[in-house]
Amino acid sequence: MNFEKFLALIQQPAVYLPVIGVTLLALFLAKKPATAIYVGLMPLINWSFAAVPTFAIPEALGGGQLQPLAVVTGLVLVVRDFAQREIGHRVLAAMLIGLLFSTMTSWIVVVFASGAAFLISELVDWAVYTFTKRPLSQRIMLSSALSAPLDQVVFIWLASFVVPGIFAWGTILTGIVSKLAGAAVVAWIVAQREKKDAIAAPAAAG
């Protein structure tokens, strides 16, 4: 096997699936399912930016490209909240593991841009989650409303240094809306569970 073929082989995500799979399985066995999902979603999303076709956004709507899996990125911001409930501030270590796995499946510049964006939005999300005492459903939307725009703008801006034309307001705005839509779905589900728990609590006490 020549060097070119070897390089092409190691750049295939399937080569690393056993490593990623064993790590995620270990987290599930350790009863950290949200952390496992959080770590696993990062390499998947970073890989999707190169593998999943995008759709052109009309210039009248800001131009750029629509990334279909941007809504999944919004779910990452939510899953991060659940992961922090499981492992506390060690969620930052989980983020680093996820970014390490991303280097196995994605262009390094995408990983760098994603890492910087995740770090900034992570700190915002951590602050909201840590210092806000609102119900979880409200914290999910509040943290997503603050972190999603930062995450999207920073990622697109850094990626634009190596991917000409990627910085477009259409791409940024549709990405933010997609992320908030994903967060809204989860927040609604959590809110319904909170209502049921609130109704059940007096009955259980009686």
Legacy VTK file of the C-alpha trace (Angstrom):
# vtk DataFile Version 3.0
C-alpha trace
ASCII
DATASET POLYDATA
POINTS 206 float
0.000 0.000 0.000
1.502 3.342 -1.041
1.403 6.457 1.105
-1.485 8.072 -0.787
-3.698 5.032 -0.299
-2.712 4.789 3.361
-3.542 8.471 3.901
-6.890 8.022 2.197
-7.591 4.992 4.412
-6.879 6.680 7.725
-9.047 9.626 6.754
-12.093 7.359 6.522
-14.358 7.642 9.607
-14.972 3.874 9.613
-11.349 3.271 10.630
-12.001 4.974 13.957
-15.507 3.707 14.647
-14.281 0.909 16.980
-12.361 3.423 19.132
-15.292 5.807 19.317
-17.739 2.943 19.829
-15.824 1.425 22.743
-15.584 4.825 24.453
-19.303 5.490 24.087
-20.131 1.975 25.294
-17.960 2.526 28.372
-19.841 5.740 29.167
-23.195 3.991 28.774
-22.049 1.170 31.055
-20.933 3.796 33.572
-24.534 5.079 33.498
-23.600 8.347 31.772
-25.898 8.176 28.719
-26.161 11.940 28.141
-22.378 12.263 28.272
-22.025 9.401 25.786
-24.470 11.027 23.379
-22.749 14.394 23.797
-19.312 12.951 23.021
-20.631 10.947 20.079
-22.562 13.767 18.444
-19.506 16.016 18.017
-17.547 13.829 15.564
-20.794 13.004 13.758
-21.686 16.650 13.234
-18.174 17.724 12.251
-18.046 14.844 9.751
-21.417 15.880 8.328
-20.153 19.317 7.319
-18.024 17.657 4.627
-20.161 14.593 3.901
-23.759 15.847 3.819
-24.851 17.915 0.785
-25.910 21.495 1.471
-28.570 23.589 -0.210
-28.099 27.057 -1.637
-29.884 29.875 0.173
-31.266 32.631 -2.110
-29.340 35.887 -2.014
-32.543 37.653 -1.007
-32.439 35.607 2.202
-28.782 36.291 2.920
-27.077 33.790 0.597
-24.773 30.984 1.617
-25.568 27.325 2.199
-28.106 25.526 4.365
-26.626 22.632 6.346
-29.458 20.104 6.915
-27.887 18.733 10.110
-27.620 22.140 11.767
-30.677 21.201 13.814
-28.647 18.350 15.315
-26.061 20.899 16.429
-28.860 22.545 18.389
-29.510 19.237 20.096
-25.846 19.087 21.103
-26.291 22.333 23.012
-29.199 20.715 24.859
-27.500 17.365 25.447
-24.616 19.305 26.944
-26.969 20.536 29.678
-27.956 16.959 30.513
-24.315 15.870 30.430
-23.460 18.605 32.930
-26.172 17.246 35.215
-24.433 13.854 35.076
-20.784 14.834 35.451
-20.754 18.472 36.560
-17.883 20.642 35.374
-16.150 17.573 33.931
-18.362 18.258 30.915
-15.420 20.337 29.632
-13.311 17.161 29.573
-16.106 15.392 27.693
-16.057 18.214 25.147
-12.309 17.749 24.621
-12.788 14.005 24.077
-15.502 14.720 21.522
-13.239 17.166 19.698
-10.403 14.623 19.747
-12.702 12.129 18.060
-13.632 14.854 15.587
-10.023 15.022 14.402
-10.463 11.391 13.327
-13.450 12.104 11.114
-13.131 15.693 9.915
-10.847 18.308 8.385
-8.600 19.739 11.093
-9.702 23.301 10.313
-13.330 22.277 10.839
-12.359 20.727 14.164
-10.477 23.876 15.195
-13.371 26.131 14.253
-15.831 23.806 15.940
-13.657 23.589 19.057
-13.379 27.346 19.408
-17.109 27.765 18.882
-17.925 24.974 21.338
-15.594 26.447 23.958
-17.164 29.901 23.795
-20.743 28.627 23.753
-19.853 26.056 26.431
-18.769 28.789 28.834
-21.969 30.741 28.199
-24.049 27.605 28.607
-22.161 26.635 31.782
-22.784 30.078 33.302
-26.511 29.973 32.548
-26.880 26.413 33.787
-24.805 27.015 36.915
-26.150 30.375 38.073
-29.760 30.266 36.863
-32.151 28.447 39.162
-35.055 28.280 36.729
-36.687 24.956 35.773
-34.615 22.829 33.414
-36.902 23.467 30.435
-36.381 27.226 30.792
-32.634 26.873 31.283
-32.429 24.816 28.092
-34.018 27.579 26.013
-32.192 30.402 27.784
-28.770 28.806 27.408
-29.488 27.852 23.780
-30.733 31.354 22.948
-27.433 32.786 24.199
-24.998 30.103 23.047
-26.439 29.155 19.628
-25.748 32.554 17.962
-22.215 32.652 19.389
-21.545 29.069 18.342
-22.760 29.652 14.781
-21.048 33.006 14.175
-17.673 31.925 15.588
-17.691 28.621 13.688
-18.623 30.166 10.320
-16.185 33.054 10.774
-13.223 30.782 11.536
-14.144 28.295 8.816
-14.322 31.149 6.279
-10.528 31.530 6.448
-10.114 28.247 4.550
-13.528 27.805 2.914
-14.083 30.910 0.752
-17.647 32.162 0.610
-18.896 30.192 3.618
-19.455 33.353 5.658
-22.933 34.494 4.645
-25.778 35.800 6.754
-28.149 33.272 5.245
-25.942 30.436 6.489
-25.582 32.030 9.905
-29.254 32.840 10.441
-30.604 29.502 9.193
-28.054 27.732 11.379
-29.143 29.680 14.453
-32.836 29.059 13.739
-32.189 25.339 13.189
-30.284 25.054 16.461
-32.976 26.882 18.404
-35.651 24.692 16.795
-33.887 21.573 18.008
-33.545 23.063 21.484
-37.208 24.109 21.525
-38.394 20.562 20.831
-36.385 19.160 23.728
-37.388 22.037 26.037
-41.064 21.389 25.278
-40.686 17.684 26.072
-38.912 18.496 29.340
-41.573 21.092 30.217
-44.340 18.495 29.778
-42.482 16.147 32.112
-42.055 18.959 34.661
-45.798 19.634 34.578
-46.584 15.963 35.164
-44.115 15.817 38.047
-45.631 18.972 39.585
-49.119 17.463 39.415
-47.953 14.111 40.785
-46.007 15.591 43.694
-49.003 16.744 45.827
-50.776 13.463 45.168
-47.737 11.479 46.285
-47.372 13.638 49.401
-51.018 13.084 50.289
LINES 1 207
206 0 1 2 3 4 5 6 7 8 9 10 11 12 13 14 15 16 17 18 19 20 21 22 23 24 25 26 27 28 29 30 31 32 33 34 35 36 37 38 39 40 41 42 43 44 45 46 47 48 49 50 51 52 53 54 55 56 57 58 59 60 61 62 63 64 65 66 67 68 69 70 71 72 73 74 75 76 77 78 79 80 81 82 83 84 85 86 87 88 89 90 91 92 93 94 95 96 97 98 99 100 101 102 103 104 105 106 107 108 109 110 111 112 113 114 115 116 117 118 119 120 121 122 123 124 125 126 127 128 129 130 131 132 133 134 135 136 137 138 139 140 141 142 143 144 145 146 147 148 149 150 151 152 153 154 155 156 157 158 159 160 161 162 163 164 165 166 167 168 169 170 171 172 173 174 175 176 177 178 179 180 181 182 183 184 185 186 187 188 189 190 191 192 193 194 195 196 197 198 199 200 201 202 203 204 205
